[in-house]
């Protein structure tokens, strides 16, 4: 655990303000769910809650089946990190923070379909060689909770309607599992 040197007081309603710098760094936005952990030493730890992260093993199995069916690498993300990877090196993507472009697509609740390298986006920060060909947000109870991403590689053919429909089916199924 990293000390920040920031001290906050609890108000009369039991609230504490998480400083703006920490919220920005950790990508915590108004309305985001936080898990609260305590230990015997009196520490209270806040962790961003990832509902899709609870499906970790299931998401991995789904990503593997989807990658095999589509013949393309697939990853599944929550709102912040890549949680499952199939068909690409796991060590380079798994648990990496999603890119700002991918985060924007999820928040806008829109499907992204790449039309070649001109409009491709990176999947994760620090993993620029991995590009998204199709991105479909996973929506649960009206809120984006993650995404299904089919990846392209250099010299790869463009993504089409088949890949888009496969990713939409996967995202729809995973979203319903969370409701």
N, C-alpha and C positions, 0 to 999 in steps of 0.2 A: 504494500500500500504506500502511496506517495503522499507526503504531507504538503499542504498548500500554503500554510501559514495564515489562512483566512479563518477568522472566528466570527460566528453569528450567534445571536441570542434567540432563544425561543420566545415567541410572543405569548400573550395571555390566552390565546386559543390553541396553543401547542404547535404553532407553525414555525418553520425556519425557512429562510430564503436561501436558495442555492444561487451563488453568485453568477452573474451573467457570463463571466469568462469561462467558468466550468460548464455552464449550460451550452455555450457555443462550442467548446472543445469536444464535449461528449455528445453533441447533437441532441440535446434534450429540449423539446419544445413544449409549449403550453398544452396540457391535456395528455402528454405521454405518461403511460403507466410506469411506476417504479416499484420494484420489489424491495422490501425492507428486511435486512438480516441483522441479527445481534449475536454477540458472543459473550462468554463469561467475563471477559476483560472490560466490559462496558462499552465496547465499540458498537456503533450503529452504522451499517453500510447500506447505501442506496445503490441499486443496480437497475439499469433499464430492463424492463420486462419485455420479453419477446414471446408472444403466444405461438408463433410459428416455430420458434426454437424448441418448443416442447415436443414437436414432431420430428426431432432430429433424425432418428433411425428410419422412421417412415419416409421422411423427405428424401433421404439418401436412396432408399429402395425405389422410390418413385422416379428420382433423377436417373438412376441406373436403367430402369425399364424404358423411360422416355428416350434416353440417349441411344439405347439399343434399337428402338423402334425407328427413330428419326435418322440414325446414323450420324449424329452430330453431338459434340460435347454439350452438356447441360449443367446449369447450376441453379440452385434454389437459394434465395436470400430471405432474410427478414428485413426490417427497415434499415438496419445498420450494417450487417455482416453477411458474408456468404456462409450458409449453413450446410450445404450439400453440393458435391461436385461429382460428376461422372463424365468420363471421356476426355478429361484434361488432368494435368498434374495437380493432385489435391493440395500438395504442400505449397503451391504457388497461389492458390485461391482460397482454400478453406480458412474460415475465420478472418479473412481480410475485410476491411471496411469497404462498403460499396462506394462507388464514385458519386460525385455530386449530380452528374447527369442521370445516373440510374435512380438516385434518390428523387430527383425531380419528376421523372417518369412515373414512379410509384405514387408520389403525392398528387400528381395531376390525374391519376387513374386512367391513363391512356395506354394503348398498345403501341409499341414501337416496332417498326419493321424496317430494317436496313435495306437501302437500295445501293449497296456498294460501299467502298471506303470513304466516299465523300461525306456521308452522314453517319458514320459508325461512331459508337460510344464505347468507352472503356467500362469494364465491369467493376473493377476494384481499384482502389488507390494502391499504387506501387506495383500493379500488374498490368502495365500498359499493352502488353502483347496480346491480351485477351480482349476481344471485341464482341459486343452483343449484336447478334443478327436479328433476334426477336426478343422483346421484353414484354411480358404480360404481368401486370400487378395482380397480386393475390388479395382479394377483397373479402373481408369478413365483417358482417353487420354494418356494411357501408363504409368501412375504414380500410385503407391499404395497410396490410401487415407484412408484405414481402413481395417477391416477384419470382417468376419462372423465366429463366434466360436460356436461349439457345445461342451458342457461340459460333462465330465464323473464324476462319483462319485465312491467311494470305492465299490468294488464288482460288479461294472457295467460291462456289457459285452463290448467286443471290438467294436470299430466303424468299419463300413464296407462301401461298395460301395454305399449303399442307402444314408447313412448320408453324405458321401462325395459329391454325386451328388446333394442332397438337398442344401448343403452349397454352392456349386459352382453355382447353379441356383440363389440363393439369392444374392451372391456376384456379379454375372454378371448383374442381374437386377438392383441392387443398383448402380453399376458402370455406367450403361447406363443412369440412372436417373440424374447423375451429369454431363453428357456431354452436 
